[in-house]
Every structure is written in structure tokens, then in C-alpha cells.
């Protein structure tokens, strides 16, 4: 749908699909927790190190409107309150 959409290499197993916002370009959507699990397995990291990398090296990286989103599909709204 968007040939310029940024993909998160190495996180193919965490890919959920794509999303759209109004008239903005479509973008890839990934399962955040699955990405953490992938990092823990591939890099042999503990959860804290994998989460730190996700937060500071992946999620915090802005590459324009086609930057992927990382969501928590299994969490309920109350979990974020």
C-alpha cells in the first residue's frame, strides 16, 4: 500500500499488518512484546536490556510519517491507567 513504508528488519515474526491515518501514508504495525521476545532470543539479552533497546533504539527512532508503530495488542485499557 505504501512503497515508502519503513519496515523493522529482523522483526518479521512480530509484523501484524498495516494501519492508516486519515490522508497520511500507510505504515507497518508490529507487536511490541513479540519484538522484545525476538531481541531476547536473537541477542541472548534479558528482558530489561531488550526493552531498553526497543525504547531507545527502535520506538524512539522517527523516520517520517511512514515510521512503523509498535503496539501492545494484548493489553487492556485499564493496564495503562
QUIDA-V779623 format. One record per pair of residues at least 24 apart in sequence whose C-alpha atoms are under 10 Angstrom apart, sorted by the first residue. I is the first residue (numbers start at 0). J is the second residue. D is the distance in whole Angstrom. If there is no record, write none. Layout:
i	j	d
I	J	D
I	J	D
This chain:
i	j	d
0	24	8
0	25	7
0	26	9
1	25	6
1	26	7
1	27	9
1	65	8
2	26	10
2	65	10
3	64	10
3	65	7
3	66	9
4	62	10
4	63	9
4	64	8
4	65	5
4	66	7
4	67	8
5	62	8
5	63	9
5	64	9
5	65	6
5	66	5
5	67	6
5	68	10
6	65	9
6	66	8
6	67	7
6	68	10
7	34	10
7	57	8
7	66	9
7	67	7
7	68	10
7	69	10
9	34	9
9	37	8
9	38	9
9	41	9
10	34	6
10	35	9
10	36	10
10	37	7
10	38	9
11	37	10
12	37	8
13	37	8
13	69	9
14	67	10
14	69	9
15	69	10
15	70	9
15	72	10
17	67	9
17	68	9
18	67	9
18	68	9
19	65	10
20	64	10
23	64	7
23	65	9
24	64	7
24	65	6
24	66	10
25	64	8
25	65	7
25	66	9
25	67	9
26	64	8
26	65	5
26	66	6
26	67	6
26	68	7
27	65	8
27	66	7
27	67	5
27	68	6
27	69	9
28	66	9
28	67	6
28	68	5
28	69	6
28	70	7
29	67	7
29	68	6
29	69	5
29	70	6
29	71	9
29	72	9
30	68	9
30	69	6
30	70	5
30	71	6
30	72	7
30	73	9
31	58	9
31	68	9
31	69	5
31	70	5
31	71	6
31	72	8
32	69	9
32	70	8
32	71	7
32	72	9
32	73	9
33	69	10
33	70	10
33	71	9
34	69	9
